[in-house]
Amino acid sequence: MKIIRFKRETQEAVGSIEAGTDEVNNGMKAMNEVGDVFKHILESVHRVTEQIQEVTATSEQMSAGTEEVTASVTEMSHIAKESEEKSKHVVQIYQEQSLKINDTRSLVNELKNYSNELQEMLIRFKF
């Protein structure tokens, strides 16, 4: 009776581990997609920052009447740089989370292996 219950509980644990593995894999896929989106955003922000800096340089060559426009573009450049820095920070956090998810995936795989080994031992013990 105890062996049957232990076997059933082991099978349930294996099922839970497999479900957890699927969830981790889905999470990794989602995180990779999010990472790609953030990289694309970071590239876009960088391009926008460069374009704004070019506009700023051109504005500075204009007459004194365009000083107000130049100030606005400079402010936009500052905001774009801040956005770029924050996007870099988000990418860094994503990379750290990705490493943690990989570590979790490794641990889940180890638990799955241990569970399989335990199940094999139970089968051998039963016979």
Secondary structure, 3 states (H helix, E strand, C coil): CHHHHHHHHHHHHHHHHHHHHHHHHHHHHHHHHHHHHHHHHHHHHHHHHHHHHHHHHHHHCCCHHHHHHHHHHHHHHHHHHHHHHHHHHHHHHHHHHHHHHHHHHHHHHHHHHHHHHHHHHHHHHHC
